[in-house]
Amino acid sequence: MITEKLIPDTLQIREEGDILWIGLSRPDKRNAFNDALILGIETVFENIPSHIRCAIIYGIGKHFSAGLDLSELKERDAVQGVFHSRMWHRVLEKVQYGPVPVVAVLHGAVVGGGLELAAACHIRVADKSTFYALPEGQRGIFVGGGAAVRLPKLIGMARMTDMMLTGRVYHAEEGEKIGMAQYLVEEGQGKEKGKEIAQKIASNAGMTNYALTHVLPRIVDSGQSEGLLLESMMAAIAQSAPEAKQRLKDFLEGRAKKVGE
């Protein structure tokens, strides 16, 4: 269970059936991250109740997140800098490879560390106020929260390089076209769409969701022979689950919707 006293007041957590809503709540700072906020996200993902089937991360106020709170950026030597970056890696690994799929609902600024958090989620819904940027390149620093690994897989290395070399900003429509988000909705409709998607995800077989969030990324990162073997093993495990057998039976006996219905 999530113990509220362990969660910083910069996170708002609520359950809605089998969906967990996680709100970034530093609106006066454009939801910029300090260490307490990022560690609070870790605490949440370490303690998601067993009945939760999907999580939604969203920003409270005018923005999803403007990234790292530079006003709290401490002078660190190289070793301390590595440890701080690795802390972010540890937390976002728990988002990407946590117990449930995660939907990010994006609006306003999705910048720096905010984009790194969004990239760690499995589905991204953006409204038309959304814009994306990696200003680290213009500030003499480099990304440290996983963007160098996750973002090129979404948009390609050349586009990420361009963003950091030139400070290029992608707005909502162009961002959706290049892969920043899978869904684009009208301004203010992101949470509604995010909930709709989360409900669909929550209705899936648990093993299928696990395969897509834990195994598929590792297949993509592996060589062809290893990837095909992983696929075969996951397919065999998934289809042997009692829930999968019942769903197939329901389909064959006409109790399940066909594709497109």
N, C-alpha and C positions, 0 to 999 in steps of 0.2 A: 504493500500500500504506500501511497505518496503521503508523507508526513508534512503537513503544511509548514510547520515551524522550521523545516530544513530548506524550504523554498524561499528565495529572496523575494522581496515585495516588487521586484522588477519583472516577475513572471506571474501571470494569471492562469490558473489551472482550473478546469472544470470538466466534468464528465457529462456526456449526453448519450445515454444508453451504452453502446459498445464503442463509442468514439470519445477520444480524449482531446480537448481543445487546449492548446498551449499558446498563450499570448505573450509576446515580448512587450513589456510595459515600461519603457523609458521615453515617453513621447516628447518630453522636453529636451531630450538628447537625440531625437530622431531614432530612438531605439538602438543607439550605439552600444557596443559591448564593452563592459568592464569584466574583470575576472569573476566577480560574484555572479553575474548573469550567465556567463558561459558555463560555470561550474554548477549553477542551478539547473541548466538544461541537462547536464550529466546526471544529477540527482534524480530528475524526473524519469529519464530513460532507464535508470537502474531500478526503478521502483514502479513501473507500469503495472497496474493490477491485471490479473490473469483474464478477466472478462473483457478487457479492452481489445478490439480487433484492428483499430486504425487510429492514428494520431494526426491532428491538423496543427501546423505551426503558422501563426499569423502575427502581424504587427498591429499594435494599438496606437491610434493616432494617425498622422498623415503619411507614415512611412513603414515599410517592412523593417529595414535596418540600414543605417548609414555606415555600418562596419565597426571597426575598432574605435573606441573612444580615445582619440589622440590626446585629450587633456589628461588622461590617466596613464599615458605611455611613459614608462619608467626607463631611465637609462640603464641598459643591461650590457654586460660583457657578452662575448660570443657564446659562452657556455650557458649563461642564463637565457640568452635569446633562443638557443636550441631547445631548452627545457620548456620555455613558454610556448613555442611553436608546437612542440610535442604534446603539450597539454591540450591545445586546440585539436590536434589530430586524434587524441584519445577520445575526446568528447564527441567529435563529429563521426568517428567510427561507431559510437554507440547509437547515433541517430541513423546512420546508414545500415548498420548491421544489428539493430535492436530487435525487440520482440515483435514489433508490428510495423507494417508499412506506414510511411509518413507522407502527407500531402502538405506542401507549402503553398499558402495563399499570399500572393505578392501584390504590393501596391506601393506607389511612391518610390523612394530610394531602395534599391537592392544593390548595395555598393560594398566593395571590399569584403570584410568578414560576413556581411549580410548575404552576399552572393555565394560565399563559401558554405554557409549554412544551407541556403536554398539548393545548392548543387549536391549536398549530402542527402537531401530528401528524394523520394522516389517519384513523385508526381509534383509538377509545379503549375499552378493556376495563376495567371497574371491578369490584373485589370488594366485598362488603358492609361492609367496614371503612372504605370511602372516604368522605371528606367534603370539601366544596369551600367556599372562602371567598376574599374579597378584602378583607383587613383594612386596606388602604391608606387607605380613607376614614376609618377610626377613628383613624389615626395621623397625620393631617394631611398626607398625601401623596397622589399620584395614580399610577395604574398607568403603567408606562413600557416594558414589554416586549412590547407588541402587543395586550394584552387589549382595549383600547378599539376595536380593529378586528375582531379575530377572535371574541371572545366574544359580542358581540351577534348575530353570524351563527349561533351555535349555540343561544343561549337567548333572544334578543331583548333590545333595549335596556332595556326597563322592568325586566326581572329583574336585569340587571347594575347598573342604577341603584339598585335596592333593596338589592342585596348591599353596595354601597359606602356608601350613605347610612345603612343601619341595622346593618351588620355581619352580616347574615343568613348563616347556614350551611346549605348543602344537604347532606343525607346521601345515601347511595348510591342508595336506591330512588327518592327524589324527584329526585335529580340525573339518573338515567337517563331518567326520564319527561320531563324538560324539555329533554334533548338534550346534557347534559354528556358522556355516554358512549353508545355504540351497543350495548354488551353489558354485562350485569350477571351476575356469577357468585358462587358461594359464597366465603366468606373462604378465602384461600389457593389458589384455583384460577385466578387471573388469568394466571399465566405459561403454564399449560397451554393455556388458551383463546387467549391471545395467539399462542402457537406454532402452534396449529391454524389460526388466521386468517392468520398470516404465510405458512404453507405454501400456502394457497389463493392468496394474492396472488402469491407467487413463481411459481406455475404459470401465471399469466396471460401473454398476449402482452405483450412489453415496450412496444409502442406504445400498447396500451390503457391500461396502468398510467401511462404518461407523459401520455396525454390526460386521465386522471382527476385526476392530481396537479398538472399544470402548466396545462392548458388549461381544464378545467371551472371552477376558481376565477375565472379571468379572464372566462369567459363570464358567470358569475353577477354579476361586478362591472361588466359592460358594459351598454349599452343594448340593447333588443330587437333592432334591426336588425343591430347589430354582433355581438351574441351568436349570432344565427342564422347569420350568415355564417361566424363562427368554427366553429360546429358543423358546417356543411357541409364546410368545408375539412378539419377534423379527421376527419370520417367518411370522406372520400375518401382521405386519406392512410392511415388505419388499414386500410381494406379492401383497399388496394393492396399491403400488405406480404405477402411470401411466407408468413410464418407464419399470417397471417389466412386466406389462400387455402387452406392445407393444413387448418386447423381446420374451415373451412366444408365442405371436401370430406369430411373424416372424419365430420362430422355427417350430411351428405346420404347417405353410404354406410353409415351405421349403426354407425360405429366410436366415436362419442362419446355420452356420456350425454345423455338428454333432461332438461329441467327437471323437478325433483321426484323423479328416480330416485336 
